[in-house]
Amino acid sequence: MSRKMIDCRAVPNEVGCTLTIAGEEEEVLDAAVDHAIAKHGHAPDPDLREQLRGALQDAEVALA
Ligand SMILES: [Zn+2]
């Protein structure tokens, strides 16, 4: 399985967050959901995980 990443800079956010989370897809999504709720002020709605899945990119070589 290839590693994936979410780069907060690639998604609209009001908090100026520059975090990148990389790992296996489900690991990234687990962390990203917690992060989005804790730091980006997202409501913990059931669609959040699928929205974040749509923002996944292949991990950059430096992070793989
Ligand atoms: Zn962030």
N, CA, C, O and the ligand as a Tripos MOL2 file, in Angstrom:
@<TRIPOS>MOLECULE
protein
  257   255    65     0     0
PROTEIN
NO_CHARGES

@<TRIPOS>ATOM
      1 N           0.8510   -1.1970    0.0000 N.3       1 MET1
      2 CA          0.0000    0.0000    0.0000 C.3       1 MET1
      3 C           0.8830    1.2420    0.0000 C.2       1 MET1
      4 O           1.8730    1.3190    0.7280 O.2       1 MET1
      5 N           0.5130    2.1930   -0.8140 N.am      2 SER2
      6 CA          1.3470    3.3930   -0.8900 C.3       2 SER2
      7 C           0.9660    4.3700    0.2220 C.2       2 SER2
      8 O          -0.1640    4.3890    0.7110 O.2       2 SER2
      9 N           1.9270    5.1540    0.5870 N.am      3 ARG3
     10 CA          1.6630    6.1380    1.6310 C.3       3 ARG3
     11 C           0.9670    7.3540    1.0450 C.2       3 ARG3
     12 O           1.1840    7.7400   -0.1040 O.2       3 ARG3
     13 N           0.1340    7.9310    1.8680 N.am      4 LYS4
     14 CA         -0.6390    9.0970    1.4760 C.3       4 LYS4
     15 C          -0.3210   10.2480    2.4150 C.2       4 LYS4
     16 O           0.2260   10.0620    3.5010 O.2       4 LYS4
     17 N          -0.6770   11.4320    1.9680 N.am      5 MET5
     18 CA         -0.5070   12.5830    2.8420 C.3       5 MET5
     19 C          -1.6420   13.5720    2.6450 C.2       5 MET5
     20 O          -2.2790   13.6400    1.5930 O.2       5 MET5
     21 N          -1.8640   14.3360    3.7070 N.am      6 ILE6
     22 CA         -2.7310   15.5100    3.6230 C.3       6 ILE6
     23 C          -1.8800   16.7000    4.0270 C.2       6 ILE6
     24 O          -1.2410   16.7040    5.0790 O.2       6 ILE6
     25 N          -1.8860   17.6920    3.1790 N.am      7 ASP7
     26 CA         -1.1530   18.9260    3.4510 C.3       7 ASP7
     27 C          -2.1850   20.0080    3.7520 C.2       7 ASP7
     28 O          -2.9820   20.3740    2.8880 O.2       7 ASP7
     29 N          -2.1670   20.5120    4.9700 N.am      8 CYS8
     30 CA         -3.1640   21.5330    5.3380 C.3       8 CYS8
     31 C          -3.0600   22.7670    4.4420 C.2       8 CYS8
     32 O          -4.0440   23.4830    4.2590 O.2       8 CYS8
     33 N          -1.8940   23.0160    3.8930 N.am      9 ARG9
     34 CA         -1.7410   24.1860    3.0260 C.3       9 ARG9
     35 C          -2.5280   24.0260    1.7290 C.2       9 ARG9
     36 O          -2.8220   25.0130    1.0550 O.2       9 ARG9
     37 N          -2.8750   22.7700    1.3750 N.am     10 ALA10
     38 CA         -3.5750   22.4970    0.1230 C.3      10 ALA10
     39 C          -5.0950   22.5740    0.2820 C.2      10 ALA10
     40 O          -5.8340   22.5140   -0.7010 O.2      10 ALA10
     41 N          -5.5460   22.7060    1.5130 N.am     11 VAL11
     42 CA         -6.9920   22.8140    1.7330 C.3      11 VAL11
     43 C          -7.2890   24.1530    2.3800 C.2      11 VAL11
     44 O          -6.4850   24.6650    3.1580 O.2      11 VAL11
     45 N          -8.4460   24.7220    2.0590 N.am     12 PRO12
     46 CA         -8.7750   26.0180    2.6400 C.3      12 PRO12
     47 C          -8.8510   25.9120    4.1550 C.2      12 PRO12
     48 O          -9.5400   25.0360    4.6780 O.2      12 PRO12
     49 N          -8.1640   26.7750    4.8570 N.am     13 ASN13
     50 CA         -8.3320   26.8010    6.3090 C.3      13 ASN13
     51 C          -8.0680   28.1890    6.8440 C.2      13 ASN13
     52 O          -7.2300   28.9300    6.3280 O.2      13 ASN13
     53 N          -8.8090   28.5270    7.9010 N.am     14 GLU14
     54 CA         -8.7940   29.8910    8.4260 C.3      14 GLU14
     55 C          -7.6820   30.0830    9.4300 C.2      14 GLU14
     56 O          -7.4110   31.2070    9.8510 O.2      14 GLU14
     57 N          -7.0360   29.0010    9.8180 N.am     15 VAL15
     58 CA         -6.0920   29.1000   10.9280 C.3      15 VAL15
     59 C          -4.6400   29.1710   10.4570 C.2      15 VAL15
     60 O          -3.7250   29.2070   11.2790 O.2      15 VAL15
     61 N          -4.4240   29.1930    9.1400 N.am     16 GLY16
     62 CA         -3.0610   29.3160    8.6340 C.3      16 GLY16
     63 C          -2.1970   28.1090    8.9460 C.2      16 GLY16
     64 O          -0.9830   28.2300    9.1090 O.2      16 GLY16
     65 N          -2.8200   26.9520    9.0280 N.am     17 CYS17
     66 CA         -2.1180   25.7310    9.4200 C.3      17 CYS17
     67 C          -1.2560   25.2120    8.2650 C.2      17 CYS17
     68 O          -1.6870   25.2060    7.1120 O.2      17 CYS17
     69 N          -0.0390   24.7800    8.5890 N.am     18 THR18
     70 CA          0.8770   24.2800    7.5590 C.3      18 THR18
     71 C           1.2610   22.8240    7.8010 C.2      18 THR18
     72 O           2.2370   22.3380    7.2300 O.2      18 THR18
     73 N           0.5140   22.1370    8.6290 N.am     19 LEU19
     74 CA          0.8460   20.7550    8.9720 C.3      19 LEU19
     75 C           0.6770   19.8170    7.7790 C.2      19 LEU19
     76 O          -0.2420   19.9760    6.9760 O.2      19 LEU19
     77 N           1.5620   18.8530    7.6750 N.am     20 THR20
     78 CA          1.3920   17.7450    6.7300 C.3      20 THR20
     79 C           1.3520   16.4470    7.5290 C.2      20 THR20
     80 O           2.1980   16.2090    8.3920 O.2      20 THR20
     81 N           0.3750   15.6250    7.2350 N.am     21 ILE21
     82 CA          0.2520   14.3180    7.8860 C.3      21 ILE21
     83 C           0.4830   13.2520    6.8220 C.2      21 ILE21
     84 O          -0.1550   13.2810    5.7700 O.2      21 ILE21
     85 N           1.3870   12.3130    7.0820 N.am     22 ALA22
     86 CA          1.6900   11.2800    6.0980 C.3      22 ALA22
     87 C           1.6770    9.9060    6.7520 C.2      22 ALA22
     88 O           2.0270    9.7550    7.9220 O.2      22 ALA22
     89 N           1.2690    8.9130    5.9800 N.am     23 GLY23
     90 CA          1.2530    7.5370    6.4770 C.3      23 GLY23
     91 C           0.3280    6.7100    5.6150 C.2      23 GLY23
     92 O          -0.0430    7.1130    4.5130 O.2      23 GLY23
     93 N          -0.0450    5.5330    6.1350 N.am     24 GLU24
     94 CA         -1.0270    4.7280    5.4300 C.3      24 GLU24
     95 C          -2.3680    5.4660    5.4190 C.2      24 GLU24
     96 O          -2.6650    6.2380    6.3300 O.2      24 GLU24
     97 N          -3.1630    5.2260    4.3950 N.am     25 GLU25
     98 CA         -4.3750    6.0180    4.1960 C.3      25 GLU25
     99 C          -5.2430    6.1040    5.4460 C.2      25 GLU25
    100 O          -5.6570    7.1960    5.8350 O.2      25 GLU25
    101 N          -5.5220    4.9760    6.0730 N.am     26 GLU26
    102 CA         -6.4250    5.0020    7.2260 C.3      26 GLU26
    103 C          -5.7870    5.7010    8.4220 C.2      26 GLU26
    104 O          -6.4840    6.3470    9.2050 O.2      26 GLU26
    105 N          -4.4640    5.5790    8.5720 N.am     27 GLU27
    106 CA         -3.7600    6.2920    9.6470 C.3      27 GLU27
    107 C          -3.8580    7.7930    9.4480 C.2      27 GLU27
    108 O          -4.1010    8.5490   10.3880 O.2      27 GLU27
    109 N          -3.6620    8.2110    8.2000 N.am     28 VAL28
    110 CA         -3.7320    9.6390    7.8960 C.3      28 VAL28
    111 C          -5.1290   10.1640    8.1940 C.2      28 VAL28
    112 O          -5.2900   11.2360    8.7780 O.2      28 VAL28
    113 N          -6.1310    9.4030    7.7910 N.am     29 LEU29
    114 CA         -7.5060    9.8600    8.0060 C.3      29 LEU29
    115 C          -7.8460    9.9150    9.4890 C.2      29 LEU29
    116 O          -8.5050   10.8570    9.9290 O.2      29 LEU29
    117 N          -7.4130    8.9280   10.2690 N.am     30 ASP30
    118 CA         -7.6520    8.9660   11.7170 C.3      30 ASP30
    119 C          -7.0690   10.2420   12.3140 C.2      30 ASP30
    120 O          -7.7320   10.9510   13.0700 O.2      30 ASP30
    121 N          -5.8230   10.5170   11.9620 N.am     31 ALA31
    122 CA         -5.1420   11.6790   12.5230 C.3      31 ALA31
    123 C          -5.7370   12.9730   11.9890 C.2      31 ALA31
    124 O          -5.8650   13.9590   12.7140 O.2      31 ALA31
    125 N          -6.0960   12.9550   10.7150 N.am     32 ALA32
    126 CA         -6.6030   14.1740   10.0920 C.3      32 ALA32
    127 C          -7.9730   14.5570   10.6450 C.2      32 ALA32
    128 O          -8.2660   15.7410   10.8120 O.2      32 ALA32
    129 N          -8.8080   13.5690   10.9280 N.am     33 VAL33
    130 CA        -10.1190   13.8660   11.5080 C.3      33 VAL33
    131 C          -9.9370   14.5190   12.8750 C.2      33 VAL33
    132 O         -10.5550   15.5430   13.1650 O.2      33 VAL33
    133 N          -9.0900   13.9270   13.7120 N.am     34 ASP34
    134 CA         -8.8380   14.5150   15.0340 C.3      34 ASP34
    135 C          -8.2630   15.9260   14.8970 C.2      34 ASP34
    136 O          -8.6590   16.8500   15.6070 O.2      34 ASP34
    137 N          -7.3310   16.0610   13.9780 N.am     35 HIS35
    138 CA         -6.6740   17.3520   13.7770 C.3      35 HIS35
    139 C          -7.6630   18.4060   13.2720 C.2      35 HIS35
    140 O          -7.6590   19.5430   13.7420 O.2      35 HIS35
    141 N          -8.4970   18.0270   12.3290 N.am     36 ALA36
    142 CA         -9.4490   18.9770   11.7500 C.3      36 ALA36
    143 C         -10.4280   19.4830   12.8090 C.2      36 ALA36
    144 O         -10.8140   20.6510   12.8080 O.2      36 ALA36
    145 N         -10.8180   18.5890   13.7040 N.am     37 ILE37
    146 CA        -11.7570   18.9690   14.7620 C.3      37 ILE37
    147 C         -11.0570   19.8180   15.8160 C.2      37 ILE37
    148 O         -11.5920   20.8330   16.2620 O.2      37 ILE37
    149 N          -9.8500   19.3940   16.2120 N.am     38 ALA38
    150 CA         -9.1550   20.0660   17.3090 C.3      38 ALA38
    151 C          -8.5770   21.4060   16.8920 C.2      38 ALA38
    152 O          -8.6140   22.3660   17.6610 O.2      38 ALA38
    153 N          -8.0440   21.4780   15.6820 N.am     39 LYS39
    154 CA         -7.2910   22.6730   15.2980 C.3      39 LYS39
    155 C          -7.9870   23.5400   14.2570 C.2      39 LYS39
    156 O          -7.7720   24.7510   14.2090 O.2      39 LYS39
    157 N          -8.8160   22.9270   13.4300 N.am     40 HIS40
    158 CA         -9.4710   23.7010   12.3760 C.3      40 HIS40
    159 C         -10.9050   24.0520   12.7350 C.2      40 HIS40
    160 O         -11.5740   24.7720   11.9930 O.2      40 HIS40
    161 N         -11.3860   23.5440   13.8780 N.am     41 GLY41
    162 CA        -12.7250   23.8780   14.3260 C.3      41 GLY41
    163 C         -13.8310   23.2180   13.5240 C.2      41 GLY41
    164 O         -14.9640   23.7000   13.5210 O.2      41 GLY41
    165 N         -13.5160   22.1090   12.8340 N.am     42 HIS42
    166 CA        -14.5450   21.3980   12.0980 C.3      42 HIS42
    167 C         -15.5160   20.7240   13.0590 C.2      42 HIS42
    168 O         -15.1260   20.2540   14.1280 O.2      42 HIS42
    169 N         -16.7690   20.6860   12.6680 N.am     43 ALA43
    170 CA        -17.7290   19.8870   13.4110 C.3      43 ALA43
    171 C         -17.4300   18.4160   13.1460 C.2      43 ALA43
    172 O         -17.0630   18.0450   12.0310 O.2      43 ALA43
    173 N         -17.5870   17.5760   14.1720 N.am     44 PRO44
    174 CA        -17.3040   16.1440   14.0110 C.3      44 PRO44
    175 C         -18.4290   15.4210   13.2930 C.2      44 PRO44
    176 O         -19.0570   14.5230   13.8540 O.2      44 PRO44
    177 N         -18.6850   15.8180   12.0430 N.am     45 ASP45
    178 CA        -19.7910   15.1670   11.3490 C.3      45 ASP45
    179 C         -19.2810   13.9640   10.5550 C.2      45 ASP45
    180 O         -18.0990   13.8730   10.2230 O.2      45 ASP45
    181 N         -20.1990   13.0440   10.2600 N.am     46 PRO46
    182 CA        -19.7950   11.7620    9.6640 C.3      46 PRO46
    183 C         -19.1680   11.9010    8.2770 C.2      46 PRO46
    184 O         -18.4590   11.0050    7.8180 O.2      46 PRO46
    185 N         -19.4310   13.0210    7.6180 N.am     47 ASP47
    186 CA        -18.8770   13.2080    6.2820 C.3      47 ASP47
    187 C         -17.4360   13.7010    6.2970 C.2      47 ASP47
    188 O         -16.7620   13.6980    5.2680 O.2      47 ASP47
    189 N         -16.9700   14.1230    7.4630 N.am     48 LEU48
    190 CA        -15.6530   14.7470    7.5240 C.3      48 LEU48
    191 C         -14.5570   13.8050    7.0220 C.2      48 LEU48
    192 O         -13.6650   14.2160    6.2790 O.2      48 LEU48
    193 N         -14.6340   12.5460    7.4340 N.am     49 ARG49
    194 CA        -13.6220   11.5800    7.0180 C.3      49 ARG49
    195 C         -13.5860   11.4370    5.4940 C.2      49 ARG49
    196 O         -12.5140   11.3600    4.8950 O.2      49 ARG49
    197 N         -14.7760   11.4010    4.8740 N.am     50 GLU50
    198 CA        -14.8080   11.2450    3.4200 C.3      50 GLU50
    199 C         -14.3630   12.5220    2.7110 C.2      50 GLU50
    200 O         -13.7680   12.4670    1.6350 O.2      50 GLU50
    201 N         -14.6530   13.6630    3.3170 N.am     51 GLN51
    202 CA        -14.1490   14.9130    2.7360 C.3      51 GLN51
    203 C         -12.6280   14.9250    2.7560 C.2      51 GLN51
    204 O         -11.9810   15.3250    1.7880 O.2      51 GLN51
    205 N         -12.0730   14.4800    3.8710 N.am     52 LEU52
    206 CA        -10.6160   14.4630    3.9950 C.3      52 LEU52
    207 C         -10.0000   13.4270    3.0620 C.2      52 LEU52
    208 O          -8.9110   13.6350    2.5270 O.2      52 LEU52
    209 N         -10.6960   12.3130    2.8680 N.am     53 ARG53
    210 CA        -10.1950   11.2960    1.9490 C.3      53 ARG53
    211 C         -10.0110   11.9010    0.5440 C.2      53 ARG53
    212 O          -9.0810   11.5540   -0.1840 O.2      53 ARG53
    213 N         -10.9200   12.8070    0.1940 N.am     54 GLY54
    214 CA        -10.8390   13.4620   -1.1030 C.3      54 GLY54
    215 C          -9.6430   14.3920   -1.2360 C.2      54 GLY54
    216 O          -9.2500   14.7500   -2.3460 O.2      54 GLY54
    217 N          -9.0640   14.7850   -0.1030 N.am     55 ALA55
    218 CA         -7.9150   15.6930   -0.1240 C.3      55 ALA55
    219 C          -6.5860   14.9520   -0.0580 C.2      55 ALA55
    220 O          -5.5250   15.5740   -0.0940 O.2      55 ALA55
    221 N          -6.6380   13.6250    0.0400 N.am     56 LEU56
    222 CA         -5.4000   12.8480    0.1150 C.3      56 LEU56
    223 C          -4.5950   12.9730   -1.1790 C.2      56 LEU56
    224 O          -5.1470   12.9960   -2.2790 O.2      56 LEU56
    225 N          -3.2940   13.0530   -1.0120 N.am     57 GLN57
    226 CA         -2.3690   13.0310   -2.1510 C.3      57 GLN57
    227 C          -1.3760   11.8960   -1.9100 C.2      57 GLN57
    228 O          -1.2190   11.4220   -0.7850 O.2      57 GLN57
    229 N          -0.7170   11.4720   -2.9710 N.am     58 ASP58
    230 CA          0.3770   10.5430   -2.7720 C.3      58 ASP58
    231 C           1.4710   11.2360   -1.9780 C.2      58 ASP58
    232 O           1.7600   12.4090   -2.2140 O.2      58 ASP58
    233 N           2.0770   10.5280   -1.0440 N.am     59 ALA59
    234 CA          3.0990   11.1340   -0.2020 C.3      59 ALA59
    235 C           4.3210   11.5020   -1.0420 C.2      59 ALA59
    236 O           4.7280   10.7710   -1.9450 O.2      59 ALA59
    237 N           4.8850   12.6570   -0.7120 N.am     60 GLU60
    238 CA          6.1170   13.0700   -1.3830 C.3      60 GLU60
    239 C           7.2460   12.1300   -0.9830 C.2      60 GLU60
    240 O           7.2230   11.5100    0.0800 O.2      60 GLU60
    241 N           8.2210   12.0460   -1.8590 N.am     61 VAL61
    242 CA          9.3250   11.1260   -1.6190 C.3      61 VAL61
    243 C           9.9610   11.3580   -0.2470 C.2      61 VAL61
    244 O          10.3110   10.4090    0.4540 O.2      61 VAL61
    245 N          10.1030   12.6060    0.1180 N.am     62 ALA62
    246 CA         10.7570   12.9220    1.3860 C.3      62 ALA62
    247 C           9.9770   12.4160    2.5800 C.2      62 ALA62
    248 O          10.5390   12.2550    3.6630 O.2      62 ALA62
    249 N           8.6920   12.1600    2.3990 N.am     63 LEU63
    250 CA          7.8470   11.7260    3.4890 C.3      63 LEU63
    251 C           7.5040   10.2430    3.3930 C.2      63 LEU63
    252 O           6.8990    9.6850    4.3080 O.2      63 LEU63
    253 N           7.8790    9.6180    2.3120 N.am     64 ALA64
    254 CA          7.5020    8.2260    2.0980 C.3      64 ALA64
    255 C           8.4160    7.2840    2.8870 C.2      64 ALA64
    256 O           8.2470    6.0660    2.8270 O.2      64 ALA64
    257 ZN         -4.1140   21.6870    9.9060 Zn       65 ZN65
@<TRIPOS>BOND
     1     1     2 1
     2     2     3 1
     3     3     4 2
     4     3     5 am
     5     5     6 1
     6     6     7 1
     7     7     8 2
     8     7     9 am
     9     9    10 1
    10    10    11 1
    11    11    12 2
    12    11    13 am
    13    13    14 1
    14    14    15 1
    15    15    16 2
    16    15    17 am
    17    17    18 1
    18    18    19 1
    19    19    20 2
    20    19    21 am
    21    21    22 1
    22    22    23 1
    23    23    24 2
    24    23    25 am
    25    25    26 1
    26    26    27 1
    27    27    28 2
    28    27    29 am
    29    29    30 1
    30    30    31 1
    31    31    32 2
    32    31    33 am
    33    33    34 1
    34    34    35 1
    35    35    36 2
    36    35    37 am
    37    37    38 1
    38    38    39 1
    39    39    40 2
    40    39    41 am
    41    41    42 1
    42    42    43 1
    43    43    44 2
    44    43    45 am
    45    45    46 1
    46    46    47 1
    47    47    48 2
    48    47    49 am
    49    49    50 1
    50    50    51 1
    51    51    52 2
    52    51    53 am
    53    53    54 1
    54    54    55 1
    55    55    56 2
    56    55    57 am
    57    57    58 1
    58    58    59 1
    59    59    60 2
    60    59    61 am
    61    61    62 1
    62    62    63 1
    63    63    64 2
    64    63    65 am
    65    65    66 1
    66    66    67 1
    67    67    68 2
    68    67    69 am
    69    69    70 1
    70    70    71 1
    71    71    72 2
    72    71    73 am
    73    73    74 1
    74    74    75 1
    75    75    76 2
    76    75    77 am
    77    77    78 1
    78    78    79 1
    79    79    80 2
    80    79    81 am
    81    81    82 1
    82    82    83 1
    83    83    84 2
    84    83    85 am
    85    85    86 1
    86    86    87 1
    87    87    88 2
    88    87    89 am
    89    89    90 1
    90    90    91 1
    91    91    92 2
    92    91    93 am
    93    93    94 1
    94    94    95 1
    95    95    96 2
    96    95    97 am
    97    97    98 1
    98    98    99 1
    99    99   100 2
   100    99   101 am
   101   101   102 1
   102   102   103 1
   103   103   104 2
   104   103   105 am
   105   105   106 1
   106   106   107 1
   107   107   108 2
   108   107   109 am
   109   109   110 1
   110   110   111 1
   111   111   112 2
   112   111   113 am
   113   113   114 1
   114   114   115 1
   115   115   116 2
   116   115   117 am
   117   117   118 1
   118   118   119 1
   119   119   120 2
   120   119   121 am
   121   121   122 1
   122   122   123 1
   123   123   124 2
   124   123   125 am
   125   125   126 1
   126   126   127 1
   127   127   128 2
   128   127   129 am
   129   129   130 1
   130   130   131 1
   131   131   132 2
   132   131   133 am
   133   133   134 1
   134   134   135 1
   135   135   136 2
   136   135   137 am
   137   137   138 1
   138   138   139 1
   139   139   140 2
   140   139   141 am
   141   141   142 1
   142   142   143 1
   143   143   144 2
   144   143   145 am
   145   145   146 1
   146   146   147 1
   147   147   148 2
   148   147   149 am
   149   149   150 1
   150   150   151 1
   151   151   152 2
   152   151   153 am
   153   153   154 1
   154   154   155 1
   155   155   156 2
   156   155   157 am
   157   157   158 1
   158   158   159 1
   159   159   160 2
   160   159   161 am
   161   161   162 1
   162   162   163 1
   163   163   164 2
   164   163   165 am
   165   165   166 1
   166   166   167 1
   167   167   168 2
   168   167   169 am
   169   169   170 1
   170   170   171 1
   171   171   172 2
   172   171   173 am
   173   173   174 1
   174   174   175 1
   175   175   176 2
   176   175   177 am
   177   177   178 1
   178   178   179 1
   179   179   180 2
   180   179   181 am
   181   181   182 1
   182   182   183 1
   183   183   184 2
   184   183   185 am
   185   185   186 1
   186   186   187 1
   187   187   188 2
   188   187   189 am
   189   189   190 1
   190   190   191 1
   191   191   192 2
   192   191   193 am
   193   193   194 1
   194   194   195 1
   195   195   196 2
   196   195   197 am
   197   197   198 1
   198   198   199 1
   199   199   200 2
   200   199   201 am
   201   201   202 1
   202   202   203 1
   203   203   204 2
   204   203   205 am
   205   205   206 1
   206   206   207 1
   207   207   208 2
   208   207   209 am
   209   209   210 1
   210   210   211 1
   211   211   212 2
   212   211   213 am
   213   213   214 1
   214   214   215 1
   215   215   216 2
   216   215   217 am
   217   217   218 1
   218   218   219 1
   219   219   220 2
   220   219   221 am
   221   221   222 1
   222   222   223 1
   223   223   224 2
   224   223   225 am
   225   225   226 1
   226   226   227 1
   227   227   228 2
   228   227   229 am
   229   229   230 1
   230   230   231 1
   231   231   232 2
   232   231   233 am
   233   233   234 1
   234   234   235 1
   235   235   236 2
   236   235   237 am
   237   237   238 1
   238   238   239 1
   239   239   240 2
   240   239   241 am
   241   241   242 1
   242   242   243 1
   243   243   244 2
   244   243   245 am
   245   245   246 1
   246   246   247 1
   247   247   248 2
   248   247   249 am
   249   249   250 1
   250   250   251 1
   251   251   252 2
   252   251   253 am
   253   253   254 1
   254   254   255 1
   255   255   256 2
@<TRIPOS>SUBSTRUCTURE
     1 MET1         2 RESIDUE 1 A MET
     2 SER2         6 RESIDUE 1 A SER
     3 ARG3        10 RESIDUE 1 A ARG
     4 LYS4        14 RESIDUE 1 A LYS
     5 MET5        18 RESIDUE 1 A MET
     6 ILE6        22 RESIDUE 1 A ILE
     7 ASP7        26 RESIDUE 1 A ASP
     8 CYS8        30 RESIDUE 1 A CYS
     9 ARG9        34 RESIDUE 1 A ARG
    10 ALA10       38 RESIDUE 1 A ALA
    11 VAL11       42 RESIDUE 1 A VAL
    12 PRO12       46 RESIDUE 1 A PRO
    13 ASN13       50 RESIDUE 1 A ASN
    14 GLU14       54 RESIDUE 1 A GLU
    15 VAL15       58 RESIDUE 1 A VAL
    16 GLY16       62 RESIDUE 1 A GLY
    17 CYS17       66 RESIDUE 1 A CYS
    18 THR18       70 RESIDUE 1 A THR
    19 LEU19       74 RESIDUE 1 A LEU
    20 THR20       78 RESIDUE 1 A THR
    21 ILE21       82 RESIDUE 1 A ILE
    22 ALA22       86 RESIDUE 1 A ALA
    23 GLY23       90 RESIDUE 1 A GLY
    24 GLU24       94 RESIDUE 1 A GLU
    25 GLU25       98 RESIDUE 1 A GLU
    26 GLU26      102 RESIDUE 1 A GLU
    27 GLU27      106 RESIDUE 1 A GLU
    28 VAL28      110 RESIDUE 1 A VAL
    29 LEU29      114 RESIDUE 1 A LEU
    30 ASP30      118 RESIDUE 1 A ASP
    31 ALA31      122 RESIDUE 1 A ALA
    32 ALA32      126 RESIDUE 1 A ALA
    33 VAL33      130 RESIDUE 1 A VAL
    34 ASP34      134 RESIDUE 1 A ASP
    35 HIS35      138 RESIDUE 1 A HIS
    36 ALA36      142 RESIDUE 1 A ALA
    37 ILE37      146 RESIDUE 1 A ILE
    38 ALA38      150 RESIDUE 1 A ALA
    39 LYS39      154 RESIDUE 1 A LYS
    40 HIS40      158 RESIDUE 1 A HIS
    41 GLY41      162 RESIDUE 1 A GLY
    42 HIS42      166 RESIDUE 1 A HIS
    43 ALA43      170 RESIDUE 1 A ALA
    44 PRO44      174 RESIDUE 1 A PRO
    45 ASP45      178 RESIDUE 1 A ASP
    46 PRO46      182 RESIDUE 1 A PRO
    47 ASP47      186 RESIDUE 1 A ASP
    48 LEU48      190 RESIDUE 1 A LEU
    49 ARG49      194 RESIDUE 1 A ARG
    50 GLU50      198 RESIDUE 1 A GLU
    51 GLN51      202 RESIDUE 1 A GLN
    52 LEU52      206 RESIDUE 1 A LEU
    53 ARG53      210 RESIDUE 1 A ARG
    54 GLY54      214 RESIDUE 1 A GLY
    55 ALA55      218 RESIDUE 1 A ALA
    56 LEU56      222 RESIDUE 1 A LEU
    57 GLN57      226 RESIDUE 1 A GLN
    58 ASP58      230 RESIDUE 1 A ASP
    59 ALA59      234 RESIDUE 1 A ALA
    60 GLU60      238 RESIDUE 1 A GLU
    61 VAL61      242 RESIDUE 1 A VAL
    62 ALA62      246 RESIDUE 1 A ALA
    63 LEU63      250 RESIDUE 1 A LEU
    64 ALA64      254 RESIDUE 1 A ALA
    65 ZN65       257 GROUP 0 **** ****
